[in-house]
Amino acid sequence: MGDIINQLGAKSKAMDVINSCISGLHFQSAENYIELYNQKFEDFLGYNELKRELQRVRVESLTPRR
């Protein structure tokens, strides 16, 4: 049960890291965090959710604001 709590905490932190990205280096660090998350927890669905969120934030950061 403790492992599930750790996994949820790590996934929440990954989302926070992703949503704070504003530069290329930040996105690379978030990518590394996601890879470490996947290695530790082997959570395919969570891994893909984090990858999609990272891609969304990356595209959003490149889109000019009006």
Distance bins in CASP14 RR format, pairs under 12 A and 6 or more apart:
PFRMAT RR
TARGET T0000
AUTHOR 0000-0000-0000
RMODE 2
METHOD distances of the structure
MODEL  1
1 7 0 0 0 0 0 1 0 0 0 0 0
1 8 0 0 0 0 0 1 0 0 0 0 0
2 8 0 0 0 0 1 0 0 0 0 0 0
2 9 0 0 0 0 0 1 0 0 0 0 0
2 10 0 0 0 0 0 1 0 0 0 0 0
2 41 0 0 0 0 0 1 0 0 0 0 0
3 9 0 0 0 0 0 1 0 0 0 0 0
3 10 0 0 0 0 0 1 0 0 0 0 0
3 40 0 0 0 0 1 0 0 0 0 0 0
3 41 1 0 0 1 0 0 0 0 0 0 0
3 42 0 0 0 0 0 1 0 0 0 0 0
3 43 0 0 0 0 0 1 0 0 0 0 0
4 10 0 0 0 0 0 1 0 0 0 0 0
4 11 0 0 0 0 0 1 0 0 0 0 0
4 41 0 0 0 0 1 0 0 0 0 0 0
4 43 0 0 0 0 0 1 0 0 0 0 0
5 11 0 0 0 0 0 1 0 0 0 0 0
5 12 0 0 0 0 0 1 0 0 0 0 0
5 41 0 0 0 0 0 1 0 0 0 0 0
6 12 0 0 0 0 0 1 0 0 0 0 0
6 13 0 0 0 0 0 1 0 0 0 0 0
6 37 0 0 0 0 0 1 0 0 0 0 0
6 40 0 0 0 0 1 0 0 0 0 0 0
6 41 0 0 0 0 1 0 0 0 0 0 0
6 43 0 0 0 0 0 1 0 0 0 0 0
7 13 0 0 0 0 0 1 0 0 0 0 0
7 14 0 0 0 0 0 1 0 0 0 0 0
7 37 0 0 0 0 1 0 0 0 0 0 0
7 38 0 0 0 0 0 1 0 0 0 0 0
7 40 0 0 0 0 1 0 0 0 0 0 0
7 41 1 0 1 0 0 0 0 0 0 0 0
7 42 0 0 0 0 1 0 0 0 0 0 0
7 43 1 0 0 1 0 0 0 0 0 0 0
7 45 0 0 0 0 0 1 0 0 0 0 0
7 46 0 0 0 0 1 0 0 0 0 0 0
7 47 0 0 0 0 0 1 0 0 0 0 0
7 50 0 0 0 0 0 1 0 0 0 0 0
8 14 0 0 0 0 0 1 0 0 0 0 0
8 15 0 0 0 0 0 1 0 0 0 0 0
8 37 0 0 0 0 0 1 0 0 0 0 0
8 41 0 0 0 0 1 0 0 0 0 0 0
8 43 0 0 0 0 0 1 0 0 0 0 0
8 46 0 0 0 0 0 1 0 0 0 0 0
9 15 0 0 0 0 1 0 0 0 0 0 0
9 16 0 0 0 0 1 0 0 0 0 0 0
9 17 0 0 0 0 0 1 0 0 0 0 0
9 37 0 0 0 0 1 0 0 0 0 0 0
9 40 0 0 0 0 0 1 0 0 0 0 0
9 41 0 0 0 0 0 1 0 0 0 0 0
9 43 0 0 0 0 0 1 0 0 0 0 0
10 16 0 0 0 0 0 1 0 0 0 0 0
10 17 0 0 0 0 0 1 0 0 0 0 0
10 33 0 0 0 0 1 0 0 0 0 0 0
10 34 0 0 0 0 0 1 0 0 0 0 0
10 36 0 0 0 0 1 0 0 0 0 0 0
10 37 1 0 1 0 0 0 0 0 0 0 0
10 38 0 0 0 0 0 1 0 0 0 0 0
10 39 0 0 0 0 0 1 0 0 0 0 0
10 40 1 0 0 1 0 0 0 0 0 0 0
10 41 1 0 0 1 0 0 0 0 0 0 0
10 43 0 0 0 0 1 0 0 0 0 0 0
10 46 0 0 0 0 0 1 0 0 0 0 0
10 47 0 0 0 0 0 1 0 0 0 0 0
10 50 0 0 0 0 1 0 0 0 0 0 0
11 17 0 0 0 0 0 1 0 0 0 0 0
11 18 0 0 0 0 0 1 0 0 0 0 0
11 33 0 0 0 0 0 1 0 0 0 0 0
11 34 0 0 0 0 1 0 0 0 0 0 0
11 36 0 0 0 0 0 1 0 0 0 0 0
11 37 1 0 0 1 0 0 0 0 0 0 0
11 38 0 0 0 0 0 1 0 0 0 0 0
11 40 0 0 0 0 0 1 0 0 0 0 0
11 41 0 0 0 0 1 0 0 0 0 0 0
11 43 1 0 0 1 0 0 0 0 0 0 0
11 45 0 0 0 0 0 1 0 0 0 0 0
11 46 1 0 0 1 0 0 0 0 0 0 0
11 47 0 0 0 0 1 0 0 0 0 0 0
11 48 0 0 0 0 0 1 0 0 0 0 0
11 49 0 0 0 0 1 0 0 0 0 0 0
11 50 1 0 0 1 0 0 0 0 0 0 0
11 53 0 0 0 0 0 1 0 0 0 0 0
12 18 0 0 0 0 0 1 0 0 0 0 0
12 19 0 0 0 0 0 1 0 0 0 0 0
12 33 0 0 0 0 0 1 0 0 0 0 0
12 37 0 0 0 0 0 1 0 0 0 0 0
12 46 0 0 0 0 0 1 0 0 0 0 0
12 49 0 0 0 0 0 1 0 0 0 0 0
12 50 0 0 0 0 0 1 0 0 0 0 0
12 53 0 0 0 0 0 1 0 0 0 0 0
13 19 0 0 0 0 0 1 0 0 0 0 0
13 20 0 0 0 0 0 1 0 0 0 0 0
13 30 0 0 0 0 0 1 0 0 0 0 0
13 33 1 0 0 1 0 0 0 0 0 0 0
13 34 0 0 0 0 0 1 0 0 0 0 0
13 36 0 0 0 0 0 1 0 0 0 0 0
13 37 0 0 0 0 1 0 0 0 0 0 0
13 50 0 0 0 0 0 1 0 0 0 0 0
14 20 0 0 0 0 0 1 0 0 0 0 0
14 21 0 0 0 0 0 1 0 0 0 0 0
14 29 0 0 0 0 0 1 0 0 0 0 0
14 30 1 0 0 1 0 0 0 0 0 0 0
14 31 0 0 0 0 0 1 0 0 0 0 0
14 32 0 0 0 0 0 1 0 0 0 0 0
14 33 1 0 1 0 0 0 0 0 0 0 0
14 34 1 0 0 1 0 0 0 0 0 0 0
14 35 0 0 0 0 0 1 0 0 0 0 0
14 36 0 0 0 0 1 0 0 0 0 0 0
14 37 1 0 1 0 0 0 0 0 0 0 0
14 38 0 0 0 0 1 0 0 0 0 0 0
14 40 0 0 0 0 0 1 0 0 0 0 0
14 41 0 0 0 0 0 1 0 0 0 0 0
14 43 0 0 0 0 0 1 0 0 0 0 0
14 46 0 0 0 0 1 0 0 0 0 0 0
14 47 0 0 0 0 1 0 0 0 0 0 0
14 49 0 0 0 0 1 0 0 0 0 0 0
14 50 1 0 1 0 0 0 0 0 0 0 0
14 51 0 0 0 0 0 1 0 0 0 0 0
14 53 0 0 0 0 1 0 0 0 0 0 0
14 54 0 0 0 0 1 0 0 0 0 0 0
14 57 0 0 0 0 0 1 0 0 0 0 0
15 21 0 0 0 0 0 1 0 0 0 0 0
15 30 0 0 0 0 1 0 0 0 0 0 0
15 33 0 0 0 0 0 1 0 0 0 0 0
15 34 0 0 0 0 0 1 0 0 0 0 0
15 37 0 0 0 0 0 1 0 0 0 0 0
15 46 0 0 0 0 0 1 0 0 0 0 0
15 49 0 0 0 0 1 0 0 0 0 0 0
15 50 1 0 0 1 0 0 0 0 0 0 0
15 51 0 0 0 0 0 1 0 0 0 0 0
15 52 0 0 0 0 0 1 0 0 0 0 0
15 53 1 0 0 1 0 0 0 0 0 0 0
15 54 0 0 0 0 1 0 0 0 0 0 0
15 56 0 0 0 0 0 1 0 0 0 0 0
15 57 0 0 0 0 1 0 0 0 0 0 0
16 26 0 0 0 0 0 1 0 0 0 0 0
16 30 0 0 0 0 1 0 0 0 0 0 0
16 33 0 0 0 0 1 0 0 0 0 0 0
16 50 0 0 0 0 0 1 0 0 0 0 0
16 53 0 0 0 0 0 1 0 0 0 0 0
16 57 0 0 0 0 0 1 0 0 0 0 0
17 26 0 0 0 0 1 0 0 0 0 0 0
17 27 0 0 0 0 1 0 0 0 0 0 0
17 28 0 0 0 0 0 1 0 0 0 0 0
17 29 1 0 0 1 0 0 0 0 0 0 0
17 30 1 0 1 0 0 0 0 0 0 0 0
17 31 0 0 0 0 1 0 0 0 0 0 0
17 32 0 0 0 0 1 0 0 0 0 0 0
17 33 1 0 1 0 0 0 0 0 0 0 0
17 34 0 0 0 0 1 0 0 0 0 0 0
17 36 0 0 0 0 0 1 0 0 0 0 0
17 37 0 0 0 0 1 0 0 0 0 0 0
17 50 0 0 0 0 1 0 0 0 0 0 0
17 53 0 0 0 0 0 1 0 0 0 0 0
17 54 0 0 0 0 1 0 0 0 0 0 0
17 57 0 0 0 0 0 1 0 0 0 0 0
18 26 0 0 0 0 1 0 0 0 0 0 0
18 27 0 0 0 0 1 0 0 0 0 0 0
18 29 0 0 0 0 1 0 0 0 0 0 0
18 30 1 0 1 0 0 0 0 0 0 0 0
18 31 0 0 0 0 1 0 0 0 0 0 0
18 32 0 0 0 0 0 1 0 0 0 0 0
18 33 0 0 0 0 1 0 0 0 0 0 0
18 34 1 0 0 1 0 0 0 0 0 0 0
18 37 0 0 0 0 0 1 0 0 0 0 0
18 49 0 0 0 0 0 1 0 0 0 0 0
18 50 1 0 0 1 0 0 0 0 0 0 0
18 51 0 0 0 0 1 0 0 0 0 0 0
18 52 0 0 0 0 0 1 0 0 0 0 0
18 53 1 0 1 0 0 0 0 0 0 0 0
18 54 1 0 1 0 0 0 0 0 0 0 0
18 55 0 0 0 0 1 0 0 0 0 0 0
18 56 0 0 0 0 1 0 0 0 0 0 0
18 57 1 0 1 0 0 0 0 0 0 0 0
18 58 0 0 0 0 1 0 0 0 0 0 0
18 60 0 0 0 0 0 1 0 0 0 0 0
18 61 0 0 0 0 0 1 0 0 0 0 0
19 26 0 0 0 0 0 1 0 0 0 0 0
19 27 0 0 0 0 0 1 0 0 0 0 0
19 30 0 0 0 0 1 0 0 0 0 0 0
19 50 0 0 0 0 0 1 0 0 0 0 0
19 53 1 0 0 1 0 0 0 0 0 0 0
19 54 0 0 0 0 1 0 0 0 0 0 0
19 56 0 0 0 0 1 0 0 0 0 0 0
19 57 1 0 0 1 0 0 0 0 0 0 0
19 58 0 0 0 0 0 1 0 0 0 0 0
19 60 0 0 0 0 0 1 0 0 0 0 0
19 61 0 0 0 0 0 1 0 0 0 0 0
20 26 1 0 0 1 0 0 0 0 0 0 0
20 27 0 0 0 0 0 1 0 0 0 0 0
20 29 0 0 0 0 1 0 0 0 0 0 0
20 30 0 0 0 0 1 0 0 0 0 0 0
20 33 0 0 0 0 0 1 0 0 0 0 0
20 54 0 0 0 0 0 1 0 0 0 0 0
20 57 0 0 0 0 1 0 0 0 0 0 0
20 61 0 0 0 0 0 1 0 0 0 0 0
21 27 1 0 1 0 0 0 0 0 0 0 0
21 28 0 0 0 0 1 0 0 0 0 0 0
21 29 1 0 0 1 0 0 0 0 0 0 0
21 30 1 0 1 0 0 0 0 0 0 0 0
21 31 0 0 0 0 1 0 0 0 0 0 0
21 33 0 0 0 0 0 1 0 0 0 0 0
21 34 0 0 0 0 0 1 0 0 0 0 0
21 53 0 0 0 0 0 1 0 0 0 0 0
21 54 1 0 0 1 0 0 0 0 0 0 0
21 55 0 0 0 0 0 1 0 0 0 0 0
21 56 0 0 0 0 0 1 0 0 0 0 0
21 57 1 0 1 0 0 0 0 0 0 0 0
21 58 1 0 0 1 0 0 0 0 0 0 0
21 59 0 0 0 0 0 1 0 0 0 0 0
21 60 0 0 0 0 1 0 0 0 0 0 0
21 61 1 0 0 1 0 0 0 0 0 0 0
21 62 0 0 0 0 0 1 0 0 0 0 0
22 29 0 0 0 0 0 1 0 0 0 0 0
22 30 0 0 0 0 0 1 0 0 0 0 0
22 57 0 0 0 0 1 0 0 0 0 0 0
22 58 0 0 0 0 0 1 0 0 0 0 0
22 60 0 0 0 0 0 1 0 0 0 0 0
22 61 1 0 0 1 0 0 0 0 0 0 0
22 62 0 0 0 0 0 1 0 0 0 0 0
23 29 0 0 0 0 1 0 0 0 0 0 0
23 30 0 0 0 0 0 1 0 0 0 0 0
23 57 0 0 0 0 0 1 0 0 0 0 0
23 58 0 0 0 0 0 1 0 0 0 0 0
23 61 0 0 0 0 1 0 0 0 0 0 0
23 62 0 0 0 0 0 1 0 0 0 0 0
24 30 0 0 0 0 1 0 0 0 0 0 0
24 31 0 0 0 0 1 0 0 0 0 0 0
24 54 0 0 0 0 0 1 0 0 0 0 0
24 57 0 0 0 0 0 1 0 0 0 0 0
24 58 0 0 0 0 1 0 0 0 0 0 0
24 61 0 0 0 0 1 0 0 0 0 0 0
24 62 0 0 0 0 0 1 0 0 0 0 0
25 31 0 0 0 0 0 1 0 0 0 0 0
25 32 0 0 0 0 0 1 0 0 0 0 0
26 32 0 0 0 0 0 1 0 0 0 0 0
26 33 0 0 0 0 0 1 0 0 0 0 0
26 54 0 0 0 0 0 1 0 0 0 0 0
26 57 0 0 0 0 1 0 0 0 0 0 0
26 58 0 0 0 0 1 0 0 0 0 0 0
26 61 0 0 0 0 1 0 0 0 0 0 0
27 33 0 0 0 0 0 1 0 0 0 0 0
27 34 0 0 0 0 0 1 0 0 0 0 0
27 51 0 0 0 0 0 1 0 0 0 0 0
27 53 0 0 0 0 0 1 0 0 0 0 0
27 54 1 0 0 1 0 0 0 0 0 0 0
27 55 0 0 0 0 1 0 0 0 0 0 0
27 56 0 0 0 0 0 1 0 0 0 0 0
27 57 0 0 0 0 1 0 0 0 0 0 0
27 58 1 0 1 0 0 0 0 0 0 0 0
27 59 0 0 0 0 0 1 0 0 0 0 0
27 60 0 0 0 0 0 1 0 0 0 0 0
27 61 0 0 0 0 1 0 0 0 0 0 0
27 62 0 0 0 0 0 1 0 0 0 0 0
28 34 0 0 0 0 0 1 0 0 0 0 0
28 35 0 0 0 0 0 1 0 0 0 0 0
28 54 0 0 0 0 0 1 0 0 0 0 0
28 58 0 0 0 0 0 1 0 0 0 0 0
29 35 0 0 0 0 0 1 0 0 0 0 0
29 36 0 0 0 0 0 1 0 0 0 0 0
29 54 0 0 0 0 0 1 0 0 0 0 0
30 36 0 0 0 0 0 1 0 0 0 0 0
30 37 0 0 0 0 0 1 0 0 0 0 0
30 50 0 0 0 0 1 0 0 0 0 0 0
30 51 0 0 0 0 1 0 0 0 0 0 0
30 53 0 0 0 0 1 0 0 0 0 0 0
30 54 1 0 1 0 0 0 0 0 0 0 0
30 55 0 0 0 0 0 1 0 0 0 0 0
30 56 0 0 0 0 0 1 0 0 0 0 0
30 57 0 0 0 0 1 0 0 0 0 0 0
30 58 0 0 0 0 1 0 0 0 0 0 0
30 61 0 0 0 0 0 1 0 0 0 0 0
31 37 0 0 0 0 0 1 0 0 0 0 0
31 38 0 0 0 0 0 1 0 0 0 0 0
31 47 0 0 0 0 0 1 0 0 0 0 0
31 50 0 0 0 0 1 0 0 0 0 0 0
31 51 0 0 0 0 1 0 0 0 0 0 0
31 53 0 0 0 0 0 1 0 0 0 0 0
31 54 1 0 0 1 0 0 0 0 0 0 0
31 55 0 0 0 0 0 1 0 0 0 0 0
31 57 0 0 0 0 0 1 0 0 0 0 0
31 58 0 0 0 0 1 0 0 0 0 0 0
32 38 0 0 0 0 0 1 0 0 0 0 0
32 39 0 0 0 0 0 1 0 0 0 0 0
32 50 0 0 0 0 0 1 0 0 0 0 0
32 54 0 0 0 0 0 1 0 0 0 0 0
33 39 0 0 0 0 0 1 0 0 0 0 0
33 40 0 0 0 0 0 1 0 0 0 0 0
33 47 0 0 0 0 0 1 0 0 0 0 0
33 50 0 0 0 0 1 0 0 0 0 0 0
33 51 0 0 0 0 0 1 0 0 0 0 0
33 53 0 0 0 0 0 1 0 0 0 0 0
33 54 0 0 0 0 1 0 0 0 0 0 0
34 40 0 0 0 0 0 1 0 0 0 0 0
34 41 0 0 0 0 0 1 0 0 0 0 0
34 43 0 0 0 0 0 1 0 0 0 0 0
34 46 0 0 0 0 1 0 0 0 0 0 0
34 47 1 0 0 1 0 0 0 0 0 0 0
34 48 0 0 0 0 1 0 0 0 0 0 0
34 49 0 0 0 0 1 0 0 0 0 0 0
34 50 1 0 1 0 0 0 0 0 0 0 0
34 51 1 0 0 1 0 0 0 0 0 0 0
34 52 0 0 0 0 0 1 0 0 0 0 0
34 53 0 0 0 0 1 0 0 0 0 0 0
34 54 1 0 0 1 0 0 0 0 0 0 0
34 55 0 0 0 0 0 1 0 0 0 0 0
34 57 0 0 0 0 0 1 0 0 0 0 0
35 41 0 0 0 0 0 1 0 0 0 0 0
35 47 0 0 0 0 1 0 0 0 0 0 0
35 50 0 0 0 0 1 0 0 0 0 0 0
35 51 0 0 0 0 1 0 0 0 0 0 0
35 54 0 0 0 0 0 1 0 0 0 0 0
36 42 0 0 0 0 0 1 0 0 0 0 0
36 43 0 0 0 0 0 1 0 0 0 0 0
36 47 0 0 0 0 0 1 0 0 0 0 0
36 50 0 0 0 0 0 1 0 0 0 0 0
37 43 1 0 0 1 0 0 0 0 0 0 0
37 44 0 0 0 0 0 1 0 0 0 0 0
37 45 0 0 0 0 0 1 0 0 0 0 0
37 46 1 0 0 1 0 0 0 0 0 0 0
37 47 1 0 0 1 0 0 0 0 0 0 0
37 48 0 0 0 0 0 1 0 0 0 0 0
37 49 0 0 0 0 0 1 0 0 0 0 0
37 50 1 0 0 1 0 0 0 0 0 0 0
37 51 0 0 0 0 0 1 0 0 0 0 0
37 54 0 0 0 0 0 1 0 0 0 0 0
38 44 1 0 0 1 0 0 0 0 0 0 0
38 45 0 0 0 0 0 1 0 0 0 0 0
38 46 0 0 0 0 1 0 0 0 0 0 0
38 47 1 0 1 0 0 0 0 0 0 0 0
38 48 0 0 0 0 1 0 0 0 0 0 0
38 49 0 0 0 0 0 1 0 0 0 0 0
38 50 0 0 0 0 1 0 0 0 0 0 0
38 51 0 0 0 0 1 0 0 0 0 0 0
39 47 0 0 0 0 1 0 0 0 0 0 0
40 47 0 0 0 0 0 1 0 0 0 0 0
41 47 0 0 0 0 1 0 0 0 0 0 0
41 50 0 0 0 0 0 1 0 0 0 0 0
43 49 0 0 0 0 1 0 0 0 0 0 0
43 50 0 0 0 0 1 0 0 0 0 0 0
43 51 0 0 0 0 0 1 0 0 0 0 0
44 50 0 0 0 0 0 1 0 0 0 0 0
44 51 0 0 0 0 0 1 0 0 0 0 0
45 51 0 0 0 0 0 1 0 0 0 0 0
45 52 0 0 0 0 0 1 0 0 0 0 0
46 52 0 0 0 0 1 0 0 0 0 0 0
46 53 0 0 0 0 1 0 0 0 0 0 0
46 54 0 0 0 0 0 1 0 0 0 0 0
47 53 0 0 0 0 0 1 0 0 0 0 0
47 54 0 0 0 0 0 1 0 0 0 0 0
48 54 0 0 0 0 0 1 0 0 0 0 0
48 55 0 0 0 0 0 1 0 0 0 0 0
49 55 0 0 0 0 0 1 0 0 0 0 0
49 56 0 0 0 0 0 1 0 0 0 0 0
50 56 0 0 0 0 0 1 0 0 0 0 0
50 57 0 0 0 0 0 1 0 0 0 0 0
51 57 0 0 0 0 0 1 0 0 0 0 0
51 58 0 0 0 0 0 1 0 0 0 0 0
52 58 0 0 0 0 0 1 0 0 0 0 0
52 59 0 0 0 0 0 1 0 0 0 0 0
53 59 0 0 0 0 0 1 0 0 0 0 0
53 60 0 0 0 0 0 1 0 0 0 0 0
54 60 0 0 0 0 0 1 0 0 0 0 0
54 61 0 0 0 0 0 1 0 0 0 0 0
55 61 0 0 0 0 0 1 0 0 0 0 0
55 62 0 0 0 0 0 1 0 0 0 0 0
56 62 0 0 0 0 0 1 0 0 0 0 0
56 63 0 0 0 0 0 1 0 0 0 0 0
57 63 0 0 0 0 0 1 0 0 0 0 0
END
